[in-house]
Amino acid sequence: GAEANETIDFSLDASNMASLAGSSEASTADRLSTIDEALSQLTQTQADIGAVSNRLESTASSLSNANQIAQEAYSRVMDTDYAAASAEKARLDLQKQVTIALLSQANAQKDDVLRLLNA
């Protein structure tokens, strides 16, 4: 079957099959009945296998869809992390530029005060 450890059993009664070999005791009707039973069992087994095959195909399709969704989600996470890292770098670069500008102004003011005192 479609589940783990699930099987499909198929067997034909050997004694019935032996009666087809030409035993004089078996009538033609009995032989036809035995053939009909074997065909019925075979048809049922084929139907069981078909049902299992359909379930397996459905499961494979579901797993394929889940895999695609997981890959898309992973891609979005990776893209998001890249965007966040880029934004953080831009923030740090701006902070560095502001710090340099403030230090330059502080040095310039210090030089202006010294010039005023020396004048």
C-alpha positions as CSV (number, residue, x, y, z in Angstrom):
1,G,0.0,0.0,0.0
2,A,0.9,3.7,0.1
3,E,1.9,3.7,3.8
4,A,5.1,2.3,5.3
5,N,5.1,-1.4,5.9
6,E,1.8,-1.8,4.0
7,T,1.7,-4.5,1.3
8,I,-0.7,-5.9,-1.3
9,D,-1.1,-9.6,-1.1
10,F,-1.9,-11.6,-4.2
11,S,-2.2,-15.3,-4.4
12,L,-4.0,-17.9,-6.6
13,D,-5.2,-21.1,-5.1
14,A,-2.8,-23.7,-6.5
15,S,-5.3,-26.6,-6.2
16,N,-7.8,-24.6,-8.3
17,M,-5.0,-23.9,-10.9
18,A,-4.1,-27.6,-11.0
19,S,-7.6,-28.5,-11.9
20,L,-7.1,-26.5,-15.1
21,A,-4.3,-28.8,-16.2
22,G,-6.7,-31.3,-17.6
23,S,-8.0,-33.4,-14.7
24,S,-10.8,-35.5,-16.0
25,E,-12.9,-34.7,-12.9
26,A,-13.1,-31.0,-13.6
27,S,-15.8,-30.0,-15.9
28,T,-15.5,-27.2,-18.4
29,A,-17.8,-25.1,-16.2
30,D,-15.6,-25.6,-13.2
31,R,-12.5,-24.7,-15.2
32,L,-14.2,-21.5,-16.5
33,S,-15.2,-20.7,-12.9
34,T,-11.7,-21.1,-11.7
35,I,-10.4,-18.8,-14.5
36,D,-13.1,-16.3,-13.7
37,E,-12.0,-16.3,-10.0
38,A,-8.4,-15.9,-11.0
39,L,-9.3,-13.0,-13.3
40,S,-11.4,-11.4,-10.6
41,Q,-8.5,-11.6,-8.2
42,L,-6.1,-10.2,-10.8
43,T,-8.5,-7.4,-11.6
44,Q,-8.9,-6.5,-7.9
45,T,-5.1,-6.6,-7.4
46,Q,-4.6,-4.3,-10.4
47,A,-7.2,-1.9,-9.0
48,D,-5.4,-2.0,-5.6
49,I,-2.1,-1.3,-7.4
50,G,-3.7,1.5,-9.3
51,A,-5.1,3.1,-6.2
52,V,-1.7,2.9,-4.5
53,S,0.0,4.4,-7.6
54,N,-2.5,7.3,-7.5
55,R,-1.8,7.9,-3.9
56,L,1.9,7.9,-4.5
57,E,1.6,10.3,-7.4
58,S,-0.5,12.6,-5.2
59,T,2.0,12.4,-2.4
60,A,4.9,13.1,-4.8
61,S,3.1,16.1,-6.2
62,S,2.4,17.4,-2.7
63,L,6.0,17.0,-1.7
64,S,7.2,18.7,-4.9
65,N,4.9,21.7,-4.1
66,A,6.1,21.8,-0.5
67,N,9.7,21.8,-1.7
68,Q,9.0,24.6,-4.1
69,I,7.3,26.7,-1.4
70,A,10.3,26.0,1.0
71,Q,12.8,27.1,-1.7
72,E,10.8,30.3,-2.3
73,A,10.7,31.0,1.4
74,Y,14.4,30.4,1.8
75,S,15.1,32.7,-1.2
76,R,13.0,35.5,0.4
77,V,14.8,35.1,3.7
78,M,18.2,35.3,2.0
79,D,17.1,38.4,0.0
80,T,15.7,40.0,3.2
81,D,19.0,39.4,5.0
82,Y,21.0,41.0,2.2
83,A,18.7,44.0,2.2
84,A,19.0,44.3,6.0
85,A,22.8,44.1,5.8
86,S,22.9,46.7,3.1
87,A,20.8,49.1,5.1
88,E,23.0,48.5,8.2
89,K,26.1,49.3,6.2
90,A,24.6,52.5,4.8
91,R,23.6,53.5,8.4
92,L,27.1,52.9,9.7
93,D,28.7,54.8,6.7
94,L,26.4,57.8,7.4
95,Q,27.2,57.7,11.1
96,K,31.0,57.7,10.3
97,Q,30.6,60.7,8.0
98,V,28.7,62.6,10.6
99,T,31.3,61.8,13.3
100,I,34.1,63.0,11.0
101,A,32.2,66.2,10.2
102,L,31.6,66.9,13.9
103,L,35.3,66.3,14.7
104,S,36.4,68.6,11.9
105,Q,34.1,71.4,13.2
106,A,35.3,70.9,16.7
107,N,39.0,71.2,15.6
108,A,38.1,74.3,13.5
109,Q,36.5,76.0,16.5
110,K,39.5,75.2,18.6
111,D,41.8,76.7,16.1
112,D,39.5,79.8,15.9
113,V,39.7,80.3,19.7
114,L,43.5,80.0,19.7
115,R,43.7,82.6,16.9
116,L,41.5,85.0,18.8
117,L,43.6,84.5,22.0
118,N,46.8,85.1,20.1
119,A,45.6,88.2,18.3
